[in-house]
Amino acid sequence: MTLLRDEDLTAAFDHAARSYDALVAANPGYHAHLRRSVRRLGLPGNGAGLRLLDVGCGTGASTAALRAVLPAARITAVDASAGMLRRAAAKPWAGEVTFVRAPAEHLAEAGVTGPFDAVFAAYLLRNVSDPDAVLAGMRELLVPGGRLGVHEYALRGRRTDRAVWTLVCRGLLRPAASVLGDGDLYRHLWHSVLRFDTADRFAARVRAAGFAHVRALPLPGWQTGITHTFVARRPQAAR
């Protein structure tokens, strides 16, 4: 299968926006795992005085995780899909949350400028055409010592992990998505995970983008070996 990219992928997310929240709600632990990944950033207190960037916010699940863990932080949430962003912006938000429509590759053109104390990206890097360029751009948006958190489907590399992921996609995601008319997007989801970096390889990619203290941390439940939190920091000193 040819993976969806750029405008085609954005259009697929636009179409899926109406039912996206219902589908992710059927994933056990989805929201709890996002909150766990935010806590793994290790940011202090309730986020007071911190400026956070949520890249690829979708309908706002990752934004809600940031807000739940760091309720006093200022959040800029960005997504390329107008449909997903409308869903996110229509939800009630406590505190300072700003939504911006922009692809991850062109944040500056949309007025998204740093420095940020942390950048968080959930289920994003697997979907961009040039993950190395996006990671490098995120690094430049961080303060020295700023934190990166990536919450992503990145398989551990075992055959059983691929088998479990395929079983979930064939048995649950694809049938539901086909009924909703979003089969192309969820076929992309299935195959993009299989073709993406393993967890170790993605951690190496993050290091190559200039980050330090890189760690790949598994998530619990059925997603163990399938979904990881990657945490890293921009070095204090210039490279």
C-alpha positions as CSV (number, residue, x, y, z in Angstrom):
1,M,0.0,0.0,0.0
2,T,1.1,3.6,-0.8
3,L,1.0,5.6,2.4
4,L,-0.9,8.9,2.5
5,R,1.3,12.0,2.7
6,D,0.9,15.8,2.9
7,E,-2.3,17.1,1.4
8,D,-3.8,13.6,0.9
9,L,-3.3,12.7,4.5
10,T,-4.6,16.1,5.7
11,A,-7.8,15.6,3.6
12,A,-8.2,12.1,5.1
13,F,-8.0,13.5,8.6
14,D,-10.4,16.3,7.7
15,H,-13.0,13.6,6.7
16,A,-12.3,11.5,9.8
17,A,-12.6,14.4,12.3
18,R,-16.3,13.9,12.9
19,S,-15.9,10.3,14.3
20,Y,-12.2,10.5,15.5
21,D,-13.0,11.0,19.2
22,A,-15.4,8.0,19.2
23,L,-12.8,5.7,17.7
24,V,-10.0,6.7,20.0
25,A,-12.4,6.3,23.0
26,A,-12.6,2.7,22.1
27,N,-8.9,2.2,22.6
28,P,-8.3,1.2,26.2
29,G,-5.9,3.5,28.0
30,Y,-5.6,6.0,25.1
31,H,-6.1,9.2,27.2
32,A,-4.3,7.8,30.3
33,H,-1.3,6.9,28.1
34,L,-1.1,10.4,26.7
35,R,-1.1,11.8,30.3
36,R,1.6,9.3,31.3
37,S,3.7,10.5,28.4
38,V,3.3,14.2,29.5
39,R,4.3,13.3,33.0
40,R,7.4,11.6,31.6
41,L,8.6,15.0,30.4
42,G,9.4,15.7,34.1
43,L,8.3,19.3,34.0
44,P,8.1,21.1,37.4
45,G,5.0,21.8,39.4
46,N,1.7,22.6,37.6
47,G,3.4,24.2,34.6
48,A,3.2,27.8,35.9
49,G,5.3,30.0,33.7
50,L,5.9,27.3,31.1
51,R,5.2,27.7,27.4
52,L,4.4,24.4,25.7
53,L,3.9,23.5,22.0
54,D,1.6,20.6,21.0
55,V,2.4,19.6,17.4
56,G,-0.2,17.5,15.6
57,C,-2.8,18.1,18.3
58,G,-5.7,16.5,16.2
59,T,-9.0,16.9,18.0
60,G,-7.2,17.9,21.2
61,A,-6.5,14.7,23.0
62,S,-2.9,15.5,23.5
63,T,-3.7,19.1,24.4
64,A,-6.1,17.8,27.1
65,A,-3.3,15.6,28.4
66,L,-1.0,18.6,28.7
67,R,-3.7,20.6,30.3
68,A,-4.5,17.9,32.8
69,V,-0.9,17.4,33.9
70,L,0.3,21.0,33.6
71,P,-2.9,23.1,34.2
72,A,-1.1,26.4,34.6
73,A,1.0,26.2,31.4
74,R,0.4,28.2,28.3
75,I,-0.2,25.9,25.3
76,T,0.0,26.5,21.6
77,A,-1.6,23.6,19.8
78,V,-1.0,23.1,16.1
79,D,-2.4,20.8,13.4
80,A,-2.5,20.7,9.6
81,S,-6.1,19.5,9.4
82,A,-8.8,22.2,9.5
83,G,-11.4,19.6,10.4
84,M,-9.5,18.2,13.3
85,L,-8.6,21.7,14.5
86,R,-12.2,22.8,14.5
87,R,-13.1,19.9,16.7
88,A,-10.3,20.7,19.1
89,A,-11.0,24.5,19.3
90,A,-14.7,23.9,19.9
91,K,-14.1,22.1,23.2
92,P,-14.1,23.9,26.5
93,W,-10.6,24.8,27.6
94,A,-9.5,26.1,31.0
95,G,-6.5,28.3,31.0
96,E,-4.5,29.7,28.0
97,V,-4.7,27.5,24.9
98,T,-4.2,28.8,21.4
99,F,-4.9,26.8,18.3
100,V,-3.0,27.3,15.0
101,R,-3.5,25.6,11.7
102,A,-0.1,24.6,10.2
103,P,1.8,21.6,9.1
104,A,4.6,20.5,11.3
105,E,7.1,21.4,8.5
106,H,6.0,25.0,8.3
107,L,5.4,26.3,11.8
108,A,7.3,29.6,11.4
109,E,5.2,30.6,8.4
110,A,2.1,30.3,10.6
111,G,3.6,32.5,13.2
112,V,4.6,29.7,15.6
113,T,7.9,30.8,17.1
114,G,9.8,29.8,20.2
115,P,11.3,29.6,22.6
116,F,9.2,26.8,24.2
117,D,10.0,25.0,27.4
118,A,8.7,21.7,25.9
119,V,7.5,20.4,22.6
120,F,5.0,17.4,22.6
121,A,4.1,15.4,19.6
122,A,1.6,12.5,19.7
123,Y,1.2,10.2,16.7
124,L,2.8,12.7,14.4
125,L,6.4,11.9,13.3
126,R,5.3,8.7,11.6
127,N,3.1,10.7,9.4
128,V,5.4,13.4,8.1
129,S,7.4,13.1,4.9
130,D,10.7,14.2,6.5
131,P,10.8,13.4,10.3
132,D,14.5,14.4,10.5
133,A,13.7,18.0,9.4
134,V,10.7,18.2,11.7
135,L,12.7,17.0,14.7
136,A,15.4,19.5,13.9
137,G,12.8,22.3,13.7
138,M,11.4,21.2,17.1
139,R,14.9,21.4,18.6
140,E,15.3,24.9,17.4
141,L,12.0,26.0,19.0
142,L,13.1,24.8,22.4
143,V,15.0,26.8,25.1
144,P,18.4,25.3,26.0
145,G,17.6,22.4,28.2
146,G,14.0,22.3,26.9
147,R,12.2,19.0,26.8
148,L,10.9,17.0,23.8
149,G,8.2,14.4,24.3
150,V,7.1,12.1,21.4
151,H,4.3,9.7,21.9
152,E,4.3,7.3,19.0
153,Y,3.5,3.9,17.6
154,A,7.1,2.6,17.2
155,L,7.3,-1.2,17.4
156,R,9.9,-2.8,19.6
157,G,10.9,-5.0,16.7
158,R,9.6,-8.4,17.8
159,R,7.5,-10.5,15.5
160,T,4.8,-10.8,18.1
161,D,4.5,-7.0,18.3
162,R,3.8,-6.8,14.5
163,A,1.3,-9.6,14.9
164,V,-0.6,-8.0,17.7
165,W,-0.7,-4.7,15.8
166,T,-2.0,-6.4,12.6
167,L,-4.6,-8.3,14.6
168,V,-5.9,-5.0,16.1
169,C,-6.0,-3.2,12.8
170,R,-7.7,-6.1,10.9
171,G,-10.1,-7.1,13.6
172,L,-11.2,-3.8,15.1
173,L,-9.9,-0.6,13.4
174,R,-10.5,-1.4,9.7
175,P,-14.1,-2.7,10.0
176,A,-15.1,0.3,12.1
177,A,-13.4,2.8,9.8
178,S,-14.8,1.2,6.7
179,V,-18.4,1.7,8.0
180,L,-17.6,5.4,8.6
181,G,-16.0,5.8,5.2
182,D,-12.5,6.3,6.5
183,G,-10.9,3.1,5.4
184,D,-8.0,4.8,3.5
185,L,-6.9,6.6,6.7
186,Y,-6.9,3.6,8.9
187,R,-5.2,1.4,6.3
188,H,-2.6,4.1,6.3
189,L,-2.4,3.9,10.1
190,W,-1.9,0.1,9.9
191,H,0.9,0.1,7.3
192,S,2.6,3.3,8.5
193,V,3.3,1.7,11.8
194,L,4.7,-1.4,10.2
195,R,7.0,0.7,8.0
196,F,8.1,3.2,10.6
197,D,11.2,3.1,12.7
198,T,11.5,0.5,15.5
199,A,11.7,2.1,19.0
200,D,15.5,1.8,19.0
201,R,15.9,3.3,15.5
202,F,13.6,6.2,16.3
203,A,15.6,7.0,19.5
204,A,18.7,7.0,17.4
205,R,17.0,9.4,14.9
206,V,16.2,11.8,17.8
207,R,19.8,11.7,18.9
208,A,21.0,12.5,15.4
209,A,18.7,15.5,15.4
210,G,20.8,17.0,18.1
211,F,18.9,16.0,21.3
212,A,20.5,14.6,24.4
213,H,19.3,12.4,27.3
214,V,17.2,10.4,24.8
215,R,15.1,7.6,26.3
216,A,12.5,5.2,24.8
217,L,9.9,4.2,27.4
218,P,7.2,1.6,26.7
219,L,3.6,2.1,27.6
220,P,1.6,-0.5,29.5
221,G,-1.3,-2.8,28.5
222,W,-1.9,-4.2,25.1
223,Q,0.3,-1.5,23.6
224,T,3.5,-2.7,25.3
225,G,6.0,-3.2,22.5
226,I,3.9,-1.1,20.1
227,T,3.6,2.4,21.6
228,H,6.5,4.3,23.3
229,T,7.2,7.6,24.9
230,F,10.4,9.2,23.7
231,V,11.8,11.9,25.9
232,A,14.8,14.0,25.3
233,R,16.3,17.5,25.9
234,R,17.9,20.2,23.8
235,P,21.4,20.4,25.1
236,Q,22.2,23.4,27.3
237,A,25.3,24.4,25.3
238,A,25.4,25.0,21.6
239,R,26.6,22.0,19.6
